[in-house]
Each structure stands twice: as C-alpha cells, then as structure tokens.
Amino acid sequence: MTPALLAITLLIGVTLCYVAVCASSPFGDCRKCSGMGHQLKADRKGRLKRGKDCRRCQATGKRIRVGRWLYNRWARIYRAGTDTAATTSDSKG
C-alpha cells in the first residue's frame, strides 16, 4: 500500500468515526469549564470553591460539537432553500 493511499484511507476512517460520534452524541463537554458548568476558585486557605457560571456554555457544561454545528447549519440552509423554491413554484402555477 502506498503512503498516499494509506493516508487517504486513514483520513476517511477518521472522518467516518467523527461523523458517527457527532450523530450519536451531538454534545460534548465544554472545554472552558471541563463540563462542570462553572469555574473552580480557591479561597485564602486553598480550598476549592464554586466560582462563577461558565459564560461559554451558559452553566450547562455542554457544547455542541463542530461537526454537528456544521450539519445543523447545512440542514437549515438546505431547508430554507427548498422551502423557498417550493413556495415560489406553487404560487406561479
């Protein structure tokens, strides 16, 4: 197997695995708060306390994966395009 063919095969495999992950679990842990929904801060004695709510995930601890976000965007644009085309052709005829 040539190196180029091997690289293409691995890239397709990784892509299909990521698509499967996005389809089965569209939400992942927030990278900023590590899925906790808030930051940890230490008091003067060094004990950890709950900090402010995470602004990135709005204190849910979850974020939408990039692949799922792209799919949702594509599906929304596709639906808007097909709905518009269907309504304009129906109104003319």
C-alpha positions, 0 to 999 in steps of 0.5 A, a space after each residue: 500500500 502506498 503512503 498516499 493511499 494509506 493516508 487517504 484511507 486513514 483520513 476517511 476512517 477518521 472522518 467516518 468515526 467523527 461523523 458517527 460520534 457527532 450523530 450519536 452524541 451531538 454534545 460534548 463537554 465544554 472545554 472552558 469549564 471541563 463540563 462542570 458548568 462553572 469555574 473552580 476558585 480557591 479561597 485564602 486557605 486553598 480550598 476549592 470553591 464554586 466560582 462563577 457560571 461558565 459564560 461559554 456554555 451558559 452553566 450547562 457544561 455542554 457544547 455542541 460539537 463542530 461537526 454537528 454545528 456544521 450539519 445543523 447549519 447545512 440542514 437549515 440552509 438546505 431547508 430554507 432553500 427548498 422551502 423557498 423554491 417550493 413556495 415560489 413554484 406553487 404560487 406561479 402555477 
